[in-house]
Amino acid sequence: MSTPYSVPIEAFFRRIEKDRDFFNYINMSETESLSIAKERATGYLSEAIGILTLRCTPDVDFEDCDDVLETINVDCTKKEILIISSLMYQMYMDRDIAKLKCFDVNFTPSDLKVFDPSNARSTFKELYEMVCDKNDRLIDEYENKDRLTGERKGIDYDTYATYLEN
């Protein structure tokens, strides 16, 4: 079985549905705008899969994708969709973190007080850090449980005893 790209992309879209800028583009029809949004989200999907496979060793190969058919050649569980869409959200926020860093370089602290009296920048950074921490916990939990049964993975005693003998 496989999972269409649209499944994690739609989960991601539900997280950012209030962001009008992501879905609306000047002088573009609604269909064209949605096409651009899907293309951007597909990029986030690729990055999210890369991060997931770098941070843990999944029981399945998420990188086995078919870009022509737009499918992940794995029957993803609901938890896997949650993790992937959460990582996509982190990648989405990561773009704004990069903008904030550029903003810090271009302005002095007194300039920033004028432009940002509401501390929205620090609040956004805190939110980003919270999302990153949550994703780290999700990945850690995912890596330590069987993907289908949800049972905690453990070390097989016979394998461990053989390891100790060698």
C-alpha positions as CSV (number, residue, x, y, z in Angstrom):
1,M,0.0,0.0,0.0
2,S,1.0,3.6,-0.2
3,T,0.0,7.0,1.1
4,P,-0.8,9.9,-1.2
5,Y,1.1,13.1,-0.6
6,S,-2.3,14.8,-0.2
7,V,-2.9,13.0,3.1
8,P,0.0,14.7,5.1
9,I,-0.4,17.9,3.0
10,E,-4.1,18.2,4.0
11,A,-3.2,17.6,7.6
12,F,-0.6,20.4,7.3
13,F,-3.1,22.7,5.6
14,R,-5.5,22.3,8.5
15,R,-2.8,23.6,10.8
16,I,-2.2,26.7,8.8
17,E,-5.7,27.4,7.4
18,K,-5.8,30.8,9.0
19,D,-2.7,32.0,7.2
20,R,-4.2,33.8,4.2
21,D,-0.8,34.7,2.8
22,F,0.1,31.0,2.3
23,F,-3.0,30.4,0.2
24,N,-3.5,33.7,-1.6
25,Y,-1.2,35.2,-4.3
26,I,-1.6,38.5,-6.1
27,N,-3.1,38.3,-9.6
28,M,-3.7,34.5,-9.3
29,S,-6.9,32.6,-9.4
30,E,-8.0,30.4,-6.5
31,T,-7.0,27.3,-8.4
32,E,-3.5,28.7,-9.3
33,S,-3.0,29.8,-5.7
34,L,-3.9,26.4,-4.3
35,S,-1.6,24.8,-6.8
36,I,1.3,27.0,-5.6
37,A,0.4,26.2,-2.0
38,K,0.4,22.5,-2.7
39,E,3.8,22.8,-4.4
40,R,5.2,24.6,-1.4
41,A,3.7,22.0,0.9
42,T,5.3,19.2,-1.1
43,G,8.6,20.8,-0.4
44,Y,7.9,20.9,3.3
45,L,6.8,17.2,3.0
46,S,10.2,16.3,1.5
47,E,12.0,18.2,4.3
48,A,9.9,16.6,7.0
49,I,10.6,13.1,5.8
50,G,14.3,14.0,5.7
51,I,14.2,15.2,9.3
52,L,12.2,12.2,10.5
53,T,14.7,9.7,8.9
54,L,17.7,11.7,10.2
55,R,16.4,11.8,13.8
56,C,15.3,8.2,14.1
57,T,15.5,4.9,12.3
58,P,11.9,4.2,11.2
59,D,10.8,0.6,10.7
60,V,9.8,1.6,7.1
61,D,11.5,3.6,4.4
62,F,9.6,6.9,4.2
63,E,12.1,8.1,1.6
64,D,10.7,5.6,-0.9
65,C,8.5,8.1,-2.6
66,D,7.1,8.4,-6.1
67,D,7.1,12.0,-7.1
68,V,5.2,11.3,-10.4
69,L,2.3,9.5,-8.6
70,E,2.8,11.8,-5.6
71,T,2.8,8.9,-3.1
72,I,4.9,7.7,-0.2
73,N,5.3,4.0,-0.8
74,V,4.4,3.2,2.8
75,D,0.9,2.7,4.3
76,C,1.4,5.5,6.9
77,T,-0.4,5.2,10.2
78,K,-2.3,8.1,11.8
79,K,0.6,8.8,14.2
80,E,3.1,8.9,11.2
81,I,0.8,11.4,9.4
82,L,0.7,13.5,12.6
83,I,4.5,13.4,13.0
84,I,5.1,14.3,9.3
85,S,2.5,17.1,9.2
86,S,3.9,18.5,12.5
87,L,7.4,18.5,11.0
88,M,6.0,20.2,7.9
89,Y,4.6,22.9,10.3
90,Q,8.0,23.3,11.9
91,M,9.6,23.7,8.4
92,Y,6.9,26.3,7.6
93,M,7.7,28.2,10.8
94,D,11.4,27.8,10.2
95,R,11.1,30.2,7.2
96,D,9.8,33.0,9.5
97,I,12.6,32.3,12.0
98,A,15.1,32.9,9.2
99,K,13.3,36.2,8.5
100,L,13.5,37.2,12.1
101,K,17.2,36.6,12.2
102,C,17.7,38.8,9.2
103,F,15.5,41.4,10.9
104,D,17.7,41.3,14.0
105,V,20.8,41.9,11.9
106,N,19.4,44.9,10.0
107,F,18.0,46.8,13.0
108,T,19.4,48.1,16.3
109,P,17.6,47.1,19.6
110,S,16.1,50.6,19.8
111,D,14.8,50.3,16.2
112,L,13.2,46.9,17.1
113,K,11.4,48.5,20.0
114,V,9.7,50.9,17.7
115,F,8.8,48.3,15.1
116,D,7.8,45.6,17.7
117,P,6.3,47.0,20.9
118,S,4.1,44.0,21.4
119,N,6.9,41.4,21.8
120,A,5.3,39.5,19.0
121,R,8.8,38.4,17.8
122,S,9.8,36.8,21.1
123,T,6.4,35.2,21.4
124,F,6.8,33.7,17.9
125,K,10.3,32.4,18.8
126,E,8.8,30.8,22.0
127,L,6.1,29.2,19.9
128,Y,8.6,27.9,17.4
129,E,10.7,26.4,20.2
130,M,7.6,24.8,21.6
131,V,6.8,23.2,18.2
132,C,10.4,21.9,17.9
133,D,10.3,20.4,21.4
134,K,6.9,18.8,20.7
135,N,8.3,17.3,17.5
136,D,11.3,16.0,19.3
137,R,9.1,14.2,21.8
138,L,6.9,12.8,19.0
139,I,9.9,11.4,17.2
140,D,11.3,10.0,20.4
141,E,8.0,8.3,21.3
142,Y,7.6,7.0,17.7
143,E,11.1,5.5,17.6
144,N,10.6,3.6,20.8
145,K,7.3,2.0,19.9
146,D,6.2,-0.5,17.3
147,R,4.6,1.5,14.5
148,L,1.6,-0.8,14.2
149,T,0.9,-2.2,17.7
150,G,2.1,0.8,19.7
151,E,4.0,-1.5,22.1
152,R,7.2,-0.4,23.5
153,K,10.3,-1.7,21.8
154,G,12.7,-3.6,23.9
155,I,15.9,-5.5,23.7
156,D,15.5,-9.2,23.0
157,Y,17.3,-11.0,25.9
158,D,18.8,-13.7,23.6
159,T,20.2,-11.0,21.3
160,Y,21.6,-9.1,24.2
161,A,23.2,-12.2,25.8
162,T,24.8,-13.1,22.5
163,Y,26.1,-9.5,22.3
164,L,27.6,-9.7,25.7
165,E,29.3,-13.0,25.0
166,N,31.1,-11.5,22.0
